Amino acid sequence: DIQMTQSPSSLSASVGDRVTITCRASQGISNYLAWFQQKPGKAPKSLIYAASSLQSGVPSKFSGSGSGTDFTLTISSLQPEDFATYYCQQYNSYPLTFGGGTRVEIK
Amino acid sequence: EVQLLESGGGLVQPGGSLRLSCAAGGFTFSSSAMAWFRQAPGKGLDWVSAISGNSAAIYYADSVKGRFTISRDNSKNTLYLQMNSLRAEDTAVYYCAKGVYYGGEASVFDIWGQGTMVTVSS
């Protein structure tokens, strides 16, 4: 199975900050990586697929990069609605696996 | 608008069974892979099972293989998860999700339902 490791597990940031979350795969997954946002009590929302492609309706302040084993999610200017938990997930092969999540909190 | 509505969750004793349903609308159900995911209380996301549009390809996480069965009825636009021999560690919110294929072995599951809670406890 492909292990996905996210860092940090949590971070505190202020409105307007630029935030970067990293995700590492235990083996190469090309660009078959997705990012999800989850708010408390809600279903996950897909933000990015193919490592860097934005889902329809997702604001351009979100961006993704990477290929192979190392990936990043960047939020260019954090807004109050962005405080949530973010997960990476590989879909290169079954079983599908997620990173442990990064909780983004208000400083 | 894509809609996914899970139902069938509840409280069940260890060793018991439960069947979850996911009613889909707003897209061509028969052409879409579907999947079940789950999230234990306070924990991260886990994939459970996936099925192709024509049911020809089915996948399970090792943790549920032999106990859970995924199926679909394309005439009813409904996805199912039959869960047998339930354990305390199966306690979670279960989400169904719709797939879009962009390459790789699997689909990207881009739209998720609101979830249904399954509690396994005596």
Interface residues (C-beta under 8 A of the other chain):
Chain A: I29 S30 Y32 A34 F36 Q38 K42 A43 P44 K45 S46 Y49 A50 S53 Q55 Y87 Q89 Y91 N92 S93 Y94 P95 L96 T97 F98 G99 G100 G101
Chain B: A35 F37 G44 L45 D46 W47 A50 Y59 A61 D62 Y95 V100 Y102 G103 G104 E105 A106 S107 V108 F109 D110 I111 W112 G113 Q114 G115
